[in-house]
Amino acid sequence: MEKKRTRSGLQRIGIAFSRSTGSLCLLAALLASGCSGEDDKHTLSRAGLLNELQRNPGIPFALPRTLPSGYKITSAEAVVKDLQKGDRVTVRQVYFNSDSRNDAGSLVDICIEELAKPDQCGTPSGEDSFTRQLGNVHIVVNLHAVTSQDARTWKDTVFTTNLSEVTWLQ
């Protein structure tokens, strides 16, 4: 039963087992799909993310307090791995796309993992990508096809695990 539940959970969120090829496949899928499902619209609200945290406890979301200009959240997912602790989320992924027509290929992939269990998210994928530590979580921020100005903005962004501090989340 646990094996079946884990497999269906991983299929539901579409996370690839190989981090390097998984990011590229996910990037292609997000750009091709436009990232606009009805479930996403509900899940990507403050209430939806709080509901997700209640349904799948474990590591918190780590989000920018203020969203960099020109970006919108497109997806938020959880990877349930720690079956010994009762279906506990050990990795969360959040994706942002540029909403500018000139920058349609920009994607920001934020992976949040437990500080005590690093290497679930892998290493940053490029020279502009970076990591942060916030309380008991480790954050890997991968920047794909962003401008140098956007890279500087994301590097200066303040992250929080307290959803009430996230100013842009409705």
C-alpha positions in Angstrom: 0.0 0.0 0.0 2.8 2.5 0.9 4.7 1.7 -2.3 1.7 2.3 -4.4 0.8 5.5 -2.6 4.4 6.8 -3.0 4.5 5.9 -6.7 1.2 7.6 -7.4 2.3 10.7 -5.4 5.5 11.0 -7.5 3.5 10.5 -10.7 1.0 13.2 -9.6 3.7 15.8 -9.2 5.8 14.8 -12.1 9.2 14.9 -10.4 11.9 13.1 -12.3 14.4 10.9 -10.4 17.4 12.4 -12.1 17.8 16.0 -11.0 19.9 17.2 -14.0 17.6 15.8 -16.7 14.6 16.3 -14.5 15.0 20.1 -14.4 15.4 20.2 -18.2 12.4 18.0 -18.8 10.3 20.0 -16.3 11.4 23.3 -17.9 10.3 22.1 -21.3 7.0 20.8 -20.0 6.2 24.0 -18.1 7.0 26.2 -21.1 5.0 24.1 -23.4 2.0 23.8 -21.2 1.7 27.4 -20.2 1.3 26.3 -16.6 -2.4 27.1 -16.3 -4.5 24.3 -14.9 -7.6 24.9 -12.8 -6.0 23.0 -9.9 -2.9 25.2 -10.1 -5.1 28.4 -9.7 -6.6 27.1 -6.5 -3.3 25.6 -5.1 -1.3 28.7 -5.8 -3.3 30.9 -3.5 -2.4 31.4 0.2 -5.3 29.2 1.2 -4.3 26.5 -1.3 -0.7 26.4 -0.1 -1.8 26.3 3.6 -4.1 23.4 2.6 -1.2 21.6 0.9 0.9 22.0 4.0 -1.9 20.5 6.1 -2.5 17.6 3.7 1.2 16.9 3.2 3.1 17.9 6.4 6.8 18.2 6.6 9.2 20.8 5.2 7.6 24.2 4.8 7.4 26.3 1.6 10.2 28.9 1.3 9.0 31.8 -0.8 10.1 35.3 -1.6 8.6 37.9 0.7 8.3 40.2 -2.2 8.1 38.7 -5.7 10.6 40.1 -8.2 8.9 42.3 -10.8 7.8 40.5 -13.9 7.4 37.0 -12.4 4.4 34.9 -11.4 4.2 31.6 -9.5 3.3 28.8 -11.9 3.5 25.6 -9.8 4.1 24.3 -6.3 4.8 20.6 -5.6 5.8 18.2 -2.9 7.8 15.1 -2.9 6.7 12.6 -0.3 9.7 10.4 0.5 10.1 9.8 4.2 7.6 6.9 4.7 9.2 6.0 8.1 7.9 9.3 9.5 4.4 8.8 8.1 4.3 10.1 4.6 6.3 13.2 5.4 7.2 15.7 2.7 11.0 16.0 2.4 11.3 18.2 -0.6 9.1 21.0 -2.0 9.5 22.7 -5.4 8.1 26.0 -6.5 8.3 27.4 -10.0 8.1 31.0 -11.3 7.9 32.1 -14.9 8.5 35.6 -16.3 5.2 37.1 -17.3 7.0 39.4 -19.8 6.4 38.6 -23.5 10.1 39.5 -24.1 11.3 37.0 -21.6 8.9 34.0 -22.1 11.7 31.5 -21.6 12.7 32.6 -18.0 12.1 30.1 -15.3 13.0 30.1 -11.6 13.0 26.7 -9.9 13.1 26.8 -6.1 13.8 23.5 -4.3 13.4 23.4 -0.5 15.0 20.6 1.5 15.7 19.8 5.1 19.0 21.2 6.3 19.6 17.9 8.1 19.1 16.0 4.8 20.9 17.9 2.1 21.5 16.9 -1.5 17.8 16.1 -2.2 17.7 19.1 -4.4 21.1 18.7 -6.0 23.5 21.5 -6.6 22.6 24.8 -8.3 22.3 24.3 -12.1 24.2 27.3 -13.4 26.5 30.2 -12.6 23.6 32.5 -11.7 21.9 29.9 -9.5 22.5 30.0 -5.8 21.6 28.4 -2.4 20.3 29.9 0.8 19.8 28.6 4.4 16.7 29.7 6.2 16.1 28.3 9.7 16.1 24.5 9.3 15.7 24.5 5.5 18.2 24.6 2.6 17.0 26.4 -0.5 18.4 25.8 -4.0 17.4 28.5 -6.5 18.0 27.6 -10.1 17.7 30.4 -12.6 17.0 29.4 -16.2 17.3 31.9 -19.1 17.0 35.0 -16.8 18.5 38.3 -17.6 21.6 39.5 -15.6 19.4 42.1 -13.9 16.8 39.5 -12.9 19.6 37.2 -11.6 20.8 40.1 -9.3 17.2 40.7 -8.2 16.6 37.1 -7.3 20.0 36.9 -5.4 18.9 39.9 -3.3 15.4 38.5 -2.6 14.5 37.8 1.0 12.9 34.4 1.5 10.5 33.3 4.3 8.8 30.1 5.4 6.0 32.1 7.0 3.2 32.4 4.4 1.7 35.4 6.2 4.9 37.4 5.4 4.5 36.7 1.6 3.2 40.0 0.3 2.3 38.9 -3.2 0.4 35.8 -2.3 -3.4 36.2 -2.4 
